[in-house]
């Protein structure tokens, strides 16, 4: 399975934008880039996903490099409720790993008031 | 909709005891899965099911059994609990194996003494 690399932790101030990076240099053509987050003492929650083009939804934006070897999750205005562990996941839509989510250690985001 | 529900929230077992972790969803999802999360680590896939009557092994299946007799329920059985199974267990579901979004339950925190 293709792997992702994320910083262990990042910090931000409330109301400021946050850019969470993810490297995935071994990504294959059938891998989608998914982001989930896990708030303290809760199960993971879907944030956003994309294949090649940048994506926006009500929670965040996803910027994908042209060569797809890296991506960035953008929280436009961080709030205290955004403090969580953010997981960047490559999800295969083919082969034996079809549909599976493989979680790494993620990035712990701390948001300061 | 209640979404994905898990019971119990907490459980303490002695080594060798058996128990069943319950997972139910009311979204008519075909795909359900079980993950475990150990301290400081991401989630690891234990077992999954693509529909009633169909189950398959994930990354760490040893020591766990599953069955899927209905679309709604996907119980996880520990036949003889071991301290190494101390973990937080999450159940997840999605419309299909290839669905963009998986919905996670709140988790069951299991301690095996």
HADDOCK unambig.tbl for C-alpha pairs under 7 A between the chains (distance, minus, plus):
assign (segid A and resid 42 and name CA) (segid B and resid 106 and name CA) 5.26 0.50 0.50
assign (segid A and resid 42 and name CA) (segid B and resid 107 and name CA) 6.95 0.50 0.50
assign (segid A and resid 43 and name CA) (segid B and resid 90 and name CA) 6.68 0.50 0.50
assign (segid A and resid 43 and name CA) (segid B and resid 104 and name CA) 5.43 0.50 0.50
assign (segid A and resid 43 and name CA) (segid B and resid 105 and name CA) 5.76 0.50 0.50
assign (segid A and resid 43 and name CA) (segid B and resid 106 and name CA) 4.99 0.50 0.50
assign (segid A and resid 43 and name CA) (segid B and resid 107 and name CA) 6.23 0.50 0.50
assign (segid A and resid 44 and name CA) (segid B and resid 104 and name CA) 6.02 0.50 0.50
assign (segid A and resid 45 and name CA) (segid B and resid 103 and name CA) 6.85 0.50 0.50
assign (segid A and resid 45 and name CA) (segid B and resid 104 and name CA) 6.82 0.50 0.50
assign (segid A and resid 46 and name CA) (segid B and resid 101 and name CA) 6.16 0.50 0.50
assign (segid A and resid 46 and name CA) (segid B and resid 102 and name CA) 6.89 0.50 0.50
assign (segid A and resid 93 and name CA) (segid B and resid 98 and name CA) 6.57 0.50 0.50
assign (segid A and resid 99 and name CA) (segid B and resid 97 and name CA) 5.35 0.50 0.50
assign (segid A and resid 99 and name CA) (segid B and resid 98 and name CA) 4.98 0.50 0.50
assign (segid A and resid 103 and name CA) (segid B and resid 42 and name CA) 5.07 0.50 0.50
assign (segid A and resid 103 and name CA) (segid B and resid 43 and name CA) 5.43 0.50 0.50
assign (segid A and resid 103 and name CA) (segid B and resid 44 and name CA) 6.83 0.50 0.50
assign (segid A and resid 104 and name CA) (segid B and resid 42 and name CA) 5.01 0.50 0.50
assign (segid A and resid 105 and name CA) (segid B and resid 41 and name CA) 5.18 0.50 0.50
assign (segid A and resid 105 and name CA) (segid B and resid 42 and name CA) 4.75 0.50 0.50
